[in-house]
């Protein structure tokens, strides 16, 4: 099957208890017993038990060990009682799996030896098959057996954000090489994003077919673009990704940072749930996104460094702005910061559950 074909009858048999979870119900804009909570980057350096099991194992190596992936994915579920698990991996894992010479440098992020900037470079981006990532299928099998009624979220990087790492060669503040390619050679850019859309689609399909109950597309750095450029140069590729997994019937979440001006267009790419960072209140975000979508967000992750009272007050503001939404999944406006006190996260989950119990 090609990456862009919509499958109709290949979805994993849905476990009924998972289907009735608060998280999936909120994504589907159905009534919930309480507002569900999970955190982007909930598995990771904020947890001492994570640092312990990761000792001496490089980030990308850890993503290829199913037992370790299972343990790390479960850690925040056990500790915080979040309403969903997110699969422990990274947005660059599928690129590594097809042979791109990249590494994740601690404290830096993904770094690529030879950036992708020419038509000849495109040949290095071949299609991804399930055989390239057997450890993903295996880990998700282990996880769904352990998770009970807790849904598992699969994820991938969106074409723009992956392109940014590949073209820049690493993390970038201004994305100048990426934008130079986008403005300077629109055809090469479109072909690059199409290849990345196919890889991302294939990676999401592997996760859904192995048992993931929802997927999130991370377009973390897309907020660097003006709406007109997003619509012209990025939206078509992201839309292909969402369309390619539409037939599975699992909720699709779309998230980016600094996307206040892009919220409507992000919704147009086809997700069921739009993630919102902390810069736009959720009621205003709902007006920008328009009807028919749930929202996810949006407590500033830095708020967790303030005292318990301040956290509770800011949490109240988020919940107040979320009152009229068709569906709300509580999350941070971006990932958990590494130095966050894990107890503050545990308290936050309990607080949201308590304040929204129906
Ligand atoms: O959310 C989770 O808990 C699941 C795991 C997850 C990781 N990366 C693990 C990870 C997820 C969902 C990601 C997504 C990811 N990776 C994104 C999108 C989310 C976002 O933050 O915007 C991006 C942009 C990346 C690329 C990336 N990988 C960065 C910027 C970094 C941080 C580099 C650093 O060390 O500061 C990574 C490495 C990474 N990915 C770590 C983890 C736990 C830290 C590495 C470590 O623990 O050694």
Boltz pocket constraint, residues with backbone or C-beta under 6 A from the ligand:
constraints:
  - pocket:
      binder: B
      contacts: [[A, 39], [A, 40], [A, 41], [A, 42], [A, 43], [A, 44], [A, 45], [A, 54], [A, 59], [A, 86], [A, 87], [A, 88], [A, 89], [A, 90], [A, 91], [A, 92], [A, 104], [A, 105], [A, 106], [A, 107], [A, 108], [A, 109], [A, 110], [A, 155], [A, 218], [A, 220], [A, 335]]
      max_distance: 6.0
